[in-house]
Structures are given as C-alpha cells and as structure tokens.
Amino acid sequence: MRLLSLFLSVMTGFMSVAQTGPVALIEDGKPVIRHKVIAKENWYSVARNFNLRPAEIASANALGIEKPLNIGQSLDIPLTADNFAQTGKPAGDEAFIPVYHVVQQGEGLYRIGQLYNKVGSEAVKRMSNMSSDAIRPGMRLVIGYLKVKKSQSAFAAKAVTPPVAAAEPTPPAKPAAPVSAPVSPSTTQAPPTPKAEPVKPVNPPAVTPVQPSAQTSALPAGTGFFTGLFIEQAKVGQVVTVSGNGASFKSTSGWNDGKYYVLMNGVEPGTVVKITEAAGGATVYAKVLGDLPPIRENEGLQARISNAAMAKMGLPEGTHSLTFHWNK
C-alpha cells in the first residue's frame, strides 16, 4: 500500500505539469521552475522528480526539510548543472524533458536567449524547431531540458531527443590530377625530325598579384546575406525611414557568412533593415532579432547592430549616427 500511495503521488504531480510542460522563469537572476505541491508530495518525492537533493530545494526556498510541505505550497526548483542541460545528449539512465519559456509582451528572441545562461537566440530557435525569428506573446519556446533519472522521475515519460545543430558542409575533395600512361620504348628507330624554323618568343601578359582580403571584406560593401530578403520585403508595404544613434552587440554571426542582425523596438522580428552610416554612407542589411533590452545602457539608442555589421561598415566600437530603412 505504501508503494502504491507513493506511485500515485508521483504520477499525480507529473500529470499536473505534463499538460503544459515545465515552465521556467528567472528568480534573483537564476532560472527556476515554480512547482505547486499536490496531495501526498513530500521533500523526497519532489526531489526525485526534479533530480535534486531535498536539501537543495529547501535551501533555494529558505526552508528546512524538517517542516512538511503543504498542498498548494509554491516551491522554486533550481535549474543547475545537475538537472538542466542546453547542449549535449542524455546519458543512458537519463531523460531530457523540454523546459519552456512563455513569451511576454515586449520580449524579443535575443533577450530570451540571454536570460537563460546566455544560450543565444540561435540555440533557442533550434531547440524550439523554429524556422524564423518571429515570436509573439504567449508563445512557448524551449530554453533547455530538465535532466532526470529514468528510474526515479515520472517526467521521464515525456522524454524527447534534442535536435542536433547543423554541421558545416564538408567541401568536396579536389580531383586527383590525371596520371599519364608510361610510354613503352619502341624497338623501331623513329625518323629524324626535320629542323624547325626558330620561333620568336612572345612575352606573356603581366599578372598583377591579388592581395589577400581581410575577414570583414569578404563581401562587397552595402551587402550581406539578407540583401535578397530585403529586396523581396521591399516589394510590399510602406517604406519607413528613421535616423538615430546605434551601437553594437557581440555576435559570432556575420564575420564569414554576412549574416548581420539588429535589435530595434517597434519592428517585427524577421524584418530586414537597411542600415546606412550617416557620415560615410557605408551600408549593411541586417535582420531584426527583437526589441532592445530595457537596460540603462540602451537609453537614447535607436538600435544595436551586431559587431560584425559594425566592422563591415568600418566603424569602431561606440555610438554612431545611422539611418534605418525597412518596409512595414
């Protein structure tokens, strides 16, 4: 009977969350899952479900495990290296369960990627199987996986296989140079070759050596990976032009592939914006990831563009006067 009661307790707790899946939020700068205690749950059954020690959960909630839990009591379940993963695959005795973030009004994909251990917007898109950067309030995005033991947690029934990041294509191998067949020596003496008239040597045209280009000059000025998409978007809607100050944010994209990004308020994520430096006229095309994070450093800025885009326009770190064009 005792084992049956424990099983029913664990399964009831699982069903209360499985309908929607574990939802994460940020508490004191750290990701947690907020769990409501149900009937017959105790410190140990909750800890087994979330792959933690009872003392870890009690400490995160400033409570002592000597005091029993109450039905309806809210517990913050910390997401640590022991029970939360954003990369890799589960071990043989483990299961990965998606943990969601519910998009709030004014949130952009870039901000959400920074909230959860700075995993990045591209990782959130991959885990959520998203084909574009567009998000909306109420949308559920996967920001990682609850890592539990198959034999101990009822969540294991909802295990998934995390999507793998696309690998870089392997360049085709160079074809081997054709090998000439050996010439067999002839037993018959060849006739003497008639003496040819001397031919005047012709001077070959001069060849100018090509200078190696820098990383940021791999693409011609005023272009970028999203140029074609900007042209398509420009065929419909109304042109919007705004001027203002812009600064940069760090990004690994764009240095080799020309994929530039921008953070702007009031522009639909996925829109491609033409960004022109007011003084010199250098131009890049960048895709909107989302809104500017509401922090003091962004006060007075119209946008933040990736540092690869800033380098492409030949601008140093700092604030610069820029003009933005897009179709609404």
C-alpha atoms as one frame of an Amber mdcrd trajectory, in Angstrom:
protein
   0.000   0.000   0.000   2.814   2.380   0.831   4.447   1.823  -2.568   1.088
   2.276  -4.300   0.498   5.563  -2.485   3.945   6.828  -3.434   3.358   5.873
  -7.084   0.003   7.673  -7.193   1.557  10.726  -5.557   4.344  10.926  -8.115
   2.001  10.320 -11.072  -0.459  12.975  -9.898   2.380  15.505  -9.626   3.523
  14.577 -13.088   0.077  14.973 -14.639  -0.330  18.448 -13.162   2.703  19.624
 -15.129   2.623  17.326 -18.173  -0.432  19.051 -19.614   1.625  22.124 -20.310
   5.247  21.038 -19.629   7.643  22.568 -17.103   7.778  26.352 -17.462  10.876
  28.276 -16.387  11.228  31.812 -15.094  14.035  33.963 -13.734  14.189  34.420
  -9.951  17.041  36.521  -8.493  18.854  36.258 -11.812  18.709  32.445 -11.938
  16.424  30.085 -13.903  13.916  28.093 -11.825  10.753  26.025 -12.279   7.890
  27.037  -9.987   6.212  23.889  -8.648   2.960  23.696  -6.656   2.818  20.946
  -4.058  -0.016  18.445  -4.526  -1.511  15.848  -2.211   0.895  13.326  -0.637
   4.023  15.007  -2.010   6.994  15.419   0.305  10.534  16.752   0.072  11.891
  13.427  -1.179   9.292  12.718  -3.894   9.658  16.273  -5.267  13.457  15.986
  -5.215  13.378  12.654  -7.099  11.083  14.118  -9.742  13.452  17.025 -10.409
  16.739  15.114  -9.933  17.905  17.147  -6.942  18.571  16.555  -3.249  15.823
  17.652  -0.824  18.287  19.995   0.882  18.964  21.828  -2.423  15.270  22.583
  -2.922  14.798  23.563   0.719  17.802  25.892   0.595  16.555  27.560  -2.609
  13.290  28.349  -0.824  14.837  29.342   2.561  13.048  26.413   4.249  14.040
  23.437   6.386  13.255  19.848   5.359  12.103  19.061   8.893   8.942  21.030
   8.172   6.412  19.081   5.991   5.087  20.531   2.738   1.543  21.853   2.403
  -0.834  21.251  -0.500  -0.749  24.269  -2.824   2.598  25.467  -1.465   4.819
  27.013  -4.136   8.415  25.834  -4.449  11.143  27.250  -6.688  13.041  24.317
  -8.213  16.553  25.498  -9.145  17.862  24.560 -12.593  21.509  23.607 -12.098
  24.176  21.645 -13.953  22.816  18.500 -12.246  19.270  18.709 -13.610  19.335
  21.187 -16.529  21.007  20.883 -19.935  21.063  23.123 -23.007  23.551  21.112
 -25.071  24.572  17.504 -25.471  22.647  14.246 -25.132  21.251  12.402 -22.105
  23.247   9.574 -20.541  21.903   6.029 -20.734  19.985   6.295 -17.450  18.767
   9.861 -18.079  15.881  11.513 -19.923  15.632  15.060 -21.328  12.282  16.858
 -20.882  11.705  20.226 -22.633  11.595  23.268 -20.341   9.624  26.195 -21.749
   9.664  29.974 -21.520   6.346  31.726 -22.174   6.963  34.850 -24.277   5.850
  38.078 -22.570   4.780  41.357 -24.196   7.803  43.293 -25.487  10.236  40.355
 -25.323  12.460  39.536 -28.282  14.280  36.342 -29.210  17.685  37.834 -28.405
  16.620  38.855 -24.877  15.178  35.394 -24.138  18.393  33.756 -25.315  20.372
  35.968 -22.935  18.077  35.338 -19.940  18.769  31.614 -19.722  22.523  31.226
 -19.218  23.143  33.316 -22.359  22.457  30.256 -24.521  21.772  32.550 -27.506
  18.840  33.083 -29.851  20.040  30.553 -32.440  20.064  27.774 -29.803  16.520
  28.711 -28.704  15.366  28.564 -32.342  16.987  25.161 -32.803  15.531  23.658
 -29.605  12.086  25.094 -30.443  12.215  23.903 -34.094  11.652  27.479 -35.318
  12.150  28.387 -38.967  12.092  32.166 -38.411  12.882  34.775 -35.746   9.246
  35.884 -35.379   7.742  35.369 -31.901   4.580  36.634 -30.202   3.273  36.967
 -26.613   2.066  33.640 -25.203   4.319  31.580 -27.480   6.155  28.722 -25.720
   9.872  28.430 -26.519  12.172  25.615 -25.414  15.107  27.096 -23.491  16.666
  23.828 -22.301  15.909  20.387 -20.915  15.122  19.044 -17.454  17.649  16.242
 -16.928  16.119  13.456 -14.797  16.703   9.796 -13.950  14.518   7.393 -15.929
  14.016   5.114 -12.922  13.088   7.865 -10.438  11.196  10.686 -12.185   7.691
  10.455 -13.629   8.729  13.227 -16.060  10.809  10.601 -17.925   7.674   9.538
 -19.825   7.800  12.872 -21.703  11.418  12.494 -22.822  12.491  13.910 -26.199
  15.603  13.724 -28.339  17.217  17.188 -28.559  17.725  18.457 -32.129  21.341
  18.479 -33.265  22.950  21.668 -34.587  23.505  21.531 -38.326  27.088  20.659
 -39.173  29.138  22.725 -41.565  29.132  21.146 -45.058  32.361  19.340 -45.942
  33.972  20.835 -49.053  34.349  18.323 -51.892  37.811  16.861 -52.266  39.904
  18.128 -55.140  40.004  15.613 -58.014  43.364  13.951 -58.432  45.430  15.139
 -61.350  45.333  12.642 -64.241  48.432  10.482 -64.464  49.892   9.999 -67.945
  50.365   6.408 -69.021  54.011   5.398 -69.326  55.374   5.338 -72.888  56.715
   1.969 -73.937  60.122   2.144 -75.602  59.928   1.419 -79.329  62.223  -1.077
 -80.987  61.967   0.774 -84.323  64.057   3.924 -84.667  61.931   6.996 -85.327
  62.733   9.021 -88.484  64.745  12.179 -87.857  62.646  15.242 -87.054  63.028
  18.000 -89.669  64.695  21.115 -88.355  62.064  23.699 -87.469  62.461  27.408
 -88.043  63.242  29.288 -84.810  60.135  30.937 -83.310  60.300  34.326 -81.705
  59.340  34.127 -78.003  56.157  36.026 -77.151  56.190  37.931 -73.860  53.278
  36.749 -71.653  50.901  39.430 -70.285  51.891  40.809 -66.907  49.965  39.283
 -63.998  49.102  41.512 -61.059  49.253  39.544 -57.768  45.976  39.501 -55.830
  46.302  40.886 -52.330  44.678  38.746 -49.591  41.498  40.358 -48.300  40.642
  40.902 -44.661  37.909  38.844 -42.997  35.441  41.706 -42.923  35.880  42.464
 -46.625  34.730  39.004 -47.794  31.550  40.655 -49.113  31.309  43.841 -51.205
  30.206  46.985 -49.411  26.484  47.508 -48.963  25.563  43.842 -48.981  25.008
  40.967 -46.604  23.366  37.553 -46.502  19.888  39.118 -46.090  20.126  41.516
 -49.070  17.863  39.373 -51.240  15.277  39.077 -48.489  15.266  42.890 -48.105
  14.547  43.234 -51.834  11.627  40.785 -51.540  10.194  42.575 -48.499  10.538
  45.935 -50.274   8.013  44.817 -52.919   5.111  45.181 -50.491   4.181  47.539
 -47.668   5.260  51.052 -46.897   8.857  52.278 -46.626   9.856  53.539 -43.183
  12.995  55.633 -42.677  14.335  56.508 -39.230  17.618  58.117 -38.158  19.203
  57.809 -34.744  22.130  56.589 -32.702  23.272  52.994 -32.952  25.766  50.875
 -31.029  26.886  47.262 -31.308  26.411  43.965 -29.504  28.712  40.947 -29.634
  27.780  38.203 -32.093  29.542  35.235 -33.656  27.482  35.586 -36.840  28.395
  37.685 -39.841  32.165  37.520 -39.833  32.329  34.922 -42.579  28.756  34.451
 -43.817  27.490  38.058 -43.869  24.544  37.259 -41.569  24.088  40.574 -39.734
  21.471  41.179 -37.019  19.894  44.197 -35.321  17.873  44.852 -32.147  15.172
  47.534 -32.605  11.979  48.474 -30.820   8.736  48.512 -32.794   9.960  46.474
 -35.775   8.603  42.971 -36.451  11.251  40.274 -35.795  12.419  38.771 -39.089
  12.234  42.118 -40.924  15.410  43.015 -42.840  16.606  46.576 -42.257  18.961
  48.551 -44.500  21.416  50.356 -42.194  23.485  53.233 -43.542  26.254  55.107
 -41.733  25.295  58.782 -41.961  28.777  60.229 -42.471  30.449  57.771 -44.856
  27.450  56.085 -46.482  28.580  52.504 -45.796  25.575  50.147 -45.804  24.683
  46.691 -44.491  21.448  44.667 -44.417  20.532  43.161 -41.028  17.651  41.006
 -39.795  15.699  42.123 -36.699  16.043  39.675 -33.785  13.754  41.526 -31.402
  13.493  44.561 -29.146  16.300  46.388 -27.389  16.724  45.052 -23.835  15.249
  47.617 -21.395  18.521  48.487 -19.648  20.218  51.797 -18.884  22.956  51.217
 -21.499  20.329  51.304 -24.255  18.795  54.640 -23.315  18.951  57.046 -26.259
  19.743  54.299 -28.798  17.645  53.629 -31.868  19.187  50.185 -32.313  22.062
  47.840 -31.599  23.643  46.011 -34.528  25.972  43.009 -34.424  29.647  43.857
 -34.094  30.329  42.102 -37.411  27.978  44.572 -39.144  29.650  47.494 -37.385
  33.057  46.267 -38.550  31.734  45.781 -42.084  30.803  49.477 -42.196  34.299
  50.331 -40.986  33.081  51.784 -37.687  34.907  51.417 -34.354  33.225  50.478
 -31.079  30.964  53.193 -29.716  27.855  55.142 -30.702  27.345  56.276 -34.296
  24.726  58.190 -36.269  22.859  55.737 -38.508  19.858  55.711 -40.848  17.464
  52.740 -40.938  15.141  51.783 -43.839  12.613  48.934 -43.837   9.181  48.059
 -45.215   6.270  47.915 -42.823
